[in-house]
Amino acid sequence: MLKINDSVEFSRTSAAVSLVLGALCFLAASLVESAWAPGERAYLDEVAAASNRYQASGVLNALGSTAGVFGLVGVLHLLRGRRVTLGQLGAGLVIMGWVLLGGHWLIVLVETAGAQVDPNRTLELLTTASESPWAGLFSVGGVGLILGPLLLAVGLWTRRATPVWVPIALLLYTAVSFLPANAPPPGTYQWRTSSQAIAVVSSALLGSALVGLALRILSLPDEAWARWQPLPDAPRRRRAGSETV
């Protein structure tokens, strides 16, 4: 594994390892994060009360996003075909979301430092920053993290690229994480999950899908991975009462 003198094996195994590492980082981040209060001021108070855990969560999310981006480049390769597929579009949107939301680490630094010095002033600063047109990039990233897993799940299912539980886990992850019922109260300056339980469950669902993708990549021989199209075209699905054409 990870033979640096064999580019085919290195790219295959490093993509799989990156997906697993991303899964572990996201789950660990949701387990150690310390701030979950719905109100903005109460949220900053929780940040100040356990700043080390809050910063550790930010670091883990940043590492998970970085590793996940590298791993999803491998998924783009896995899903190559004669034309661009829904799965590739979905993986690309997730990559876009993780890259754009990677800047959340800067918000973590501001929240941690400001919550301990002047929480009221920090809240004003963050609220003003959220009203900047540039803050729209975070919204674009959020759209990528909603639409991307949906398209990736559909693409994996139609291509029969993985066991069926992988796209199911992606769909459940999206439902648990981004349904309106799970959104934070209106007026908060950033999107965040409404409870730690929801965050842990959604991270576990995402992680299981990433691990499933990693196992599928590892199951391919180097000869298949070296081809332009690692997976064969999926056979047409039979309709009820009819034969496959």
Secondary structure, 3 states (H helix, E strand, C coil): CCCCCCHHHHHHHHHHHHHHHHHHHHHHHHHHCCCCCCCHHHHHHHHHHCHHHHHHHHHHHHHHHHHHHHHHHHHHHHCCCCCCCHHHHHHHHHHHHHHHHHHHHHHHHHHHHHHHHCHHHHHHHHHHHHCCHHHHHHHHHHHHHHHHHHHHHHHHHHHCCCCCHHHHHHHHHHHHHHCHHHCCCCCCCCCCCCCHHHHHHHHHHHHHHHHHHHHHHHHCCHHHHHCCCCCCCCCCCCCCCCCCC
